[in-house]
């Protein structure tokens, strides 16, 4: 599954957005390409990753989560699986990706997931009320 519903210009625009977000979060320029992230690591590369992870600990929980989302989106680009809804398999429109380049779902799928989570929270609250 490739991002055939996105033009090369659109993909480049989204990649630039993601890379700018990565740079903002890490305060660094990416030292390796996304493709390199997918290759097997030797010990020196693994040590460099450990240093990077230590630096990430200085980030807030929110920023760490955001950084993981950005890195996942860049990895999906490199794999050719970027821009497809993980729930429905449908293409995510460019406008939605441009507004939130790390999104993994179409608007419709996200709404359904949020409704499901809300129902689960209600069930959890009701279950905990029964304990008292």
N, C-alpha and C positions, 0 to 999 in steps of 0.2 A: 504494500500500500504506500504509494508516494503522494506527496502533496500536489497532485496534478491540478487541483482546484485553485492553487495559488500560482501566480506567475513568478518568474525568477526575480523580477523587481520587487514584488510583494515579499517574497522570502528574504531578500536582502534587507529590505526595510525592517522587517521583524527581527532579523538577526542583529542588526545594528541596535535596535531597541534593547534586546536582551543583553548584548555585550555592554552597552552603556549602563544598564542596571547592575550587571555583574561588577563592573568597575566601580560604580557608586558604593556598592555594598562592601567590596573588599579593599577599596582604595588603591587598587593595583590595575595595571594593564594585563590582560590575560597573557600568561607566559607560554601557554600551549594551546593549540587549536582544539576544537571540540573533538575532531577525529582522533587526536592523540589521547583524549580521555577514554576512548573505547579500546585502545591497544593494551596488551598485557604489560604489566609493570615489572621493571627490575628493582633491585634493592635500593638503588639511588633514587629512583622515581618514587618508590614507596616512602622513603624517608622525607622527600620533598613534600609529599602529600600529607605526612604527619605534621610537618611544620605548618602547612597551610591549615590543617584542621585545628591546630593549637591557636593559630591566629583567629580562626573563626569563632573560637570560644569567647573572644573578646566582644563579639557581636551580641546584640540582644537576642532573645529567643525568637522574636518576630523576624529580625533580620536574618538569622540563621535559617529559619523556615523559608523565607523569601529567596535566599541564596540557593537552597536546594531546589526550589521550583524553577529558578532561572537556569540552573545547571541541567535539570531534567529536560527542560524545553530545548536547550541547545543540543543535548544528546539526541533527542527525538529528531531534530533537524538533520543531524549528521546521519542518523539511521534511515531517514526518509519517511518517518512515521509522524512527523509534526503536522498539526492542523486537523487531526481527526479526533472526533469525540470518543473518549474511552468507554462511555456507557452505550452509545448507540452505533458507533462506527460511521456515523455521518460526518461529512466535512464541516468544519467550523468556519463560518464566514470570515473573510479578511477583516471586515470592520470590527468584529468581536475580538479577533486576535490582535488587531492594532490597539484596541482599547485595553486589552489585557493579554499580552503575548504569552503568558504562562498558563492561560486557561486550558483545561483538559476536557471541557464539556461544552456542548451547544447550550444556548440559553434554555431551551426546552428541557434538556436533560438535567441541567443544574436546578431548575425549578422543581422537577420531580424528585431529585435527590434531597433537596432542602425540605420538601413536604414529608418525605420518608423520615428524615432525621427528626423533624418536629413531632411526628407521630410516635417515634421511638422515645423521645424525651417525655411525652405525655404518659406513655406506658410505664417508663421508669419511675416517674413521680408517683403514679398510681400504685405501682408495686411497692415503693418505699413507704407509702402511707399505710399500706396493709400491715407493715411490720410493727406498727405502734398500737 
